[in-house]
């Protein structure tokens, strides 16, 4: 992992003493070292979503809910899209259907990308008495078997699971919750007495865990925007500008290419997808 992060100037290795000074909640003897990242920030996801919606509506966009796509056919006048809220026509369709993106792609006659929705469970628990949660860092197990972060005076914890699940309104699994509590209690000096607000979500991945962004090579005017996995929020601004450039026939912004992105690595026809 250190080798993978060798170019990350904000990441450094810290030893046992520094680790326990910064994370006193860690159980004695649990860890000998850690990677410390000073370049991260927390994103207010709800505020970001609302901001995007305001921008979308300001630019003339219309949000239609309860409008599941029931039919998607390309004709001489473009895409014919049938929904319970009415029928629509469009020259181009952007498939940003999340866990349902593979199903929408098949409805359109596009290539398969092998998208797999995976369940992630999280829950809130009380911090130990006297614990200053405000000073605690987000802590992720090196094998990504759990994470813990402070949240409004409590602790948000997760088993960091990735369990395949059919597209649905997913609910937290009791086994996930029990596994999470066990892992957290083994790593940290705390005893979970009560679980609050458990929830689950679907994070969708393709085989190489990179996003899929690009025009279908089988369905005319059909654009894939799927497979963001657990990094959709962080990648949204740049990935949206990348997709917008392609959809409008403009060059991909230089600041994106400057980050050493090879556009072929996120195309829907890249090797290894759809298996």
C-alpha positions in Angstrom: 0.0 0.0 0.0 2.8 2.4 0.8 4.3 1.7 -2.7 0.9 2.4 -4.2 0.7 5.8 -2.4 4.3 6.8 -3.0 3.2 9.8 -5.1 0.7 11.0 -2.4 2.6 13.9 -0.7 0.0 14.1 2.1 0.4 10.5 3.2 3.1 9.4 5.6 3.8 6.4 7.9 3.5 6.9 11.6 4.7 4.6 14.3 2.9 3.1 17.4 3.5 6.1 19.7 2.2 8.7 17.3 -0.7 6.4 16.3 -2.0 6.0 19.9 -1.5 9.7 20.6 -3.7 10.6 17.7 -6.2 7.7 18.2 -6.4 7.0 21.9 -9.6 5.0 21.4 -7.5 2.2 19.7 -7.3 -0.9 21.8 -3.8 -1.5 23.4 -1.6 -3.7 21.3 -4.0 -3.7 18.3 -1.7 -1.9 15.8 2.0 -1.1 15.4 1.8 1.6 12.7 -0.5 3.4 10.4 -0.6 5.6 7.3 -1.6 9.2 8.1 -3.2 11.4 5.5 -3.3 15.1 6.0 -4.9 15.9 2.7 -8.5 14.8 3.2 -11.6 16.7 3.9 -15.2 15.8 4.8 -18.0 16.4 2.3 -21.5 17.4 3.4 -23.2 15.0 1.0 -26.7 16.2 1.6 -25.7 19.8 1.0 -23.8 18.8 -2.2 -26.8 17.0 -3.6 -29.0 19.9 -3.0 -26.5 22.2 -4.6 -26.4 20.1 -7.7 -30.2 20.0 -7.9 -30.4 23.8 -7.6 -27.8 24.2 -10.4 -29.7 21.6 -12.5 -33.0 23.4 -12.2 -31.4 26.8 -12.7 -30.1 25.6 -16.0 -33.5 24.5 -17.1 -33.4 20.9 -16.0 -36.5 19.1 -14.7 -36.4 16.3 -12.1 -39.1 13.7 -12.5 -39.6 11.1 -9.7 -41.5 7.8 -9.8 -40.6 7.7 -13.4 -39.1 4.2 -13.8 -38.1 3.5 -17.4 -40.3 0.7 -18.8 -39.2 0.8 -22.4 -36.3 2.3 -24.2 -36.2 2.0 -28.0 -34.2 3.9 -30.7 -36.2 5.0 -33.7 -35.9 7.4 -36.7 -36.7 10.3 -34.4 -34.3 9.3 -31.6 -34.8 7.5 -28.3 -38.3 6.7 -27.3 -38.5 6.5 -23.5 -41.6 5.1 -21.8 -42.3 5.9 -18.1 -45.4 6.0 -15.8 -45.1 9.8 -15.9 -45.3 9.9 -19.7 -43.3 9.2 -22.8 -40.2 11.2 -23.8 -38.0 11.6 -26.9 -34.3 12.3 -26.8 -31.4 12.2 -29.2 -29.1 11.0 -26.5 -29.6 9.1 -23.2 -27.2 9.2 -20.3 -27.4 6.0 -18.3 -26.7 7.2 -14.8 -29.1 4.6 -13.2 -26.8 3.5 -10.4 -27.4 -0.1 -9.4 -30.0 -0.4 -12.2 -27.5 0.8 -15.0 -26.9 -2.7 -16.3 -30.6 -3.4 -16.7 -31.2 0.0 -18.4 -28.3 -0.8 -20.7 -29.8 -4.1 -21.7 -33.1 -2.5 -22.3 -31.4 -0.2 -24.8 -29.5 -3.0 -26.5 -26.1 -1.7 -25.3 -23.1 -3.9 -24.4 -22.9 -5.6 -21.0 -20.4 -4.0 -18.6 -20.7 -6.6 -15.8 -22.0 -4.1 -13.3 -22.5 -5.7 -9.8 -24.3 -3.7 -7.1 -22.8 -4.4 -3.6 -24.4 -3.8 -0.2 -22.6 -1.5 2.3 -24.0 -1.3 5.8 -23.3 1.5 8.4 -24.7 2.4 11.8 -24.3 4.9 14.6 -23.2 4.0 18.1 -22.4 6.0 21.3 -18.8 7.0 22.0 -17.3 5.9 25.3 -17.9 8.3 28.2 -15.4 11.2 28.2 -14.3 10.5 24.6 -13.6 13.7 22.6 -15.0 12.6 19.3 -14.2 15.9 17.7 -10.5 15.1 17.8 -10.8 11.6 16.3 -9.8 10.9 12.7 -11.6 8.8 10.2 -10.0 5.4 10.7 -10.0 2.7 8.1 -8.6 -0.8 8.6 -5.6 -1.6 6.4 -7.5 -4.6 5.0 -10.6 -2.4 4.7 -12.6 -4.7 7.0 -14.1 -1.7 9.0 -14.0 2.0 9.3 -14.9 4.4 12.1 -15.5 8.2 12.0 -16.8 10.8 14.4 -20.3 12.1 13.6 -22.1 14.7 15.7 -20.8 13.5 19.0 -21.3 9.8 18.1 -19.4 7.3 16.1 -20.4 6.1 12.6 -19.1 2.6 12.0 -19.2 0.1 9.2 -17.9 -3.4 8.4 -16.9 -1.9 5.0 -18.7 -4.8 3.4 -19.2 -5.3 -0.4 -21.9 -8.0 -0.6 -23.4 -8.6 -4.1 -27.1 -7.7 -4.2 -29.7 -7.4 -6.9 -30.8 -3.8 -7.6 -33.3 -2.9 -4.9 -34.2 -0.5 -2.0 -31.6 -2.3 0.1 -32.0 -2.7 3.9 -29.3 -3.3 6.5 -28.5 -7.0 7.2 -28.5 -8.2 10.8 -25.4 -10.3 10.1 -23.6 -7.2 8.7 -24.5 -5.3 11.9 -23.2 -8.1 14.2 -20.0 -8.4 12.2 -19.4 -4.7 12.3 -19.8 -4.5 16.1 -17.5 -7.4 16.6 -14.7 -5.9 14.4 -15.0 -2.5 16.0 -14.9 -3.9 19.6 -11.8 -5.9 18.7 -10.0 -2.9 17.4 -11.2 -0.1 19.7 -11.6 0.2 23.5 -15.3 0.5 23.5 -18.4 -1.6 24.1 -21.4 -1.2 21.9 -24.5 -1.2 24.0 -27.0 0.1 21.5 -27.1 0.4 17.7 -28.7 3.5 16.3 -29.9 4.3 12.8 -28.5 1.3 10.8 -28.8 1.8 7.1 -27.5 0.3 3.9 -26.8 1.4 0.4 -25.7 -0.2 -2.9 -22.4 0.7 -4.4 -21.9 -0.6 -8.0 -18.7 -1.9 -9.4 -17.4 -3.4 -12.6 -14.6 -6.0 -12.7 -11.7 -3.5 -12.5 -13.6 -1.2 -10.0 -13.0 1.9 -12.3 -16.0 4.0 -13.5 -17.6 3.4 -16.9 -18.0 6.7 -18.9 -18.5 6.8 -22.6 -20.7 6.2 -25.5 -22.0 2.7 -26.1 -20.4 0.9 -29.1 -23.7 -0.9 -29.8 -26.5 1.5 -29.0 -26.4 4.8 -30.8 -26.6 7.9 -28.7 -26.5 5.9 -25.5 -23.9 7.1 -22.9 -22.8 5.1 -20.0 -22.1 6.8 -16.7 -22.0 4.0 -14.1 -19.8 2.0 -11.8 -18.5 4.8 -9.5 -18.4 2.4 -6.6 -17.6 4.0 -3.3 -16.1 7.1 -4.9 -19.1 8.7 -6.6 -19.2 11.8 -4.4 -15.5 12.5 -4.6 -15.3 11.9 -8.4 -18.6 13.6 -9.3 -17.4 17.0 -10.3 -14.6 15.8 -12.6 -16.5 12.8 -14.0 -19.5 15.0 -14.8 -17.3 17.5 -16.6 -15.6 14.7 -18.5 -19.0 13.3 -19.5 -20.4 16.7 -20.5 -17.4 17.3 -22.7 -17.9 14.0 -24.5 -21.7 14.5 -24.8 -21.3 17.9 -26.3 -18.4 17.0 -28.6 -15.9 19.1 -26.9 -12.3 18.3 -25.7 -11.9 16.7 -22.3 -10.8 19.5 -19.9 -7.0 19.6 -19.7 -7.0 19.6 -15.8 -8.6 16.1 -15.9 -6.1 14.7 -18.4 -3.3 16.3 -16.4 -4.1 13.9 -13.6 -2.8 11.1 -16.0 -6.3 9.8 -16.9 -6.3 7.6 -19.9 -9.8 7.9 -21.3 -9.7 4.3 -22.6 -9.5 3.0 -19.0 -13.1 4.1 -18.4 -14.7 3.4 -21.7 -17.5 0.8 -21.8 -15.6 -1.4 -24.4 -12.4 -1.7 -22.5 -11.0 -5.2 -22.0 -12.3 -7.3 -19.1 -15.8 -5.8 -18.8 -19.0 -7.6 -19.5 -17.6 -11.0 -18.4 
